[in-house]
C-alpha cells in the first residue's frame, strides 16, 4: 500500500477514535469515584498508529476492514478496562459484527471458506476455555467475550496465530500481576484488568502471521 493510502487509513482510525471518545468519557464519569478520561488526541493517535500498521500489513482488503474493527474498537475497550474495569457490550458487539461480516464476505467472495471455518472453530475454543475460567470466577464476562473476538480474528489466519496471540495476552497479564504481588500489592490480580493485555498480546501476532494474499 502506498504511503498516502496508509496515512489516509490512519486518519480513518483517528476519526473513529474521536467518534468513540464520548463512550470512554461516559464510562469514566460514571465510575466511583469519577475518573479522568485520556487527554484529547491520545486515543486518536494510538488508533491511527494501529490502523497504519494494519494497512501496511493487509493492504486494501476485507481483512483490513475486519482487523481494523478489532483495532479500532480495541483501543477504547482497553482504555475503559484500564479506567473502570469494564468491557462494554456495545463496543464488543460492534467489533464482533464488523469482524464477522467482513470475514464472511471475504470467505464468500474469495473462496476462503476454510479460513472462515477455522475462525469459527477458534472462537468456539476461546469461548469454551475462557468460559470455564469465567464460571470458576477467574475472569470477568467481558474478558471471556474479548477472548472470543480475538480468537475469531486470529483463527482466520492460522491455529499458530491463535495459540501464540492468546497465550501472549495471558503471559503479559500474568507477568504484571506477578510483578505487582512481588512488590507487595495484595489482591493485585483483582486490581489489574485483563482486557488490555489480551489485546496487546494478540495484535502483534495478527500483524506477524497475517497476510491478505495467502490462503492458509
Secondary structure, 3 states (H helix, E strand, C coil): CCHHHHHHHHHHHHHHHHHHHHHHHHHHHHCCCCCCCCCCCHHHHHHHHHHHHHHHHHCCCHHHHHHHHHHHHHHHHHHHHHHHCCCCHHHHHHHHHHHHHHHHHHHHHHCCHHHHHHHHHHHHHHHHHHHHHHHCCCCCHHHHHHHHHHHHHHHHHCHHHHHHHHHHHHHHHHHHHHHHHHCCCCCHHHHCCCHHHHHHHHHHHHHHHCCCCCCC
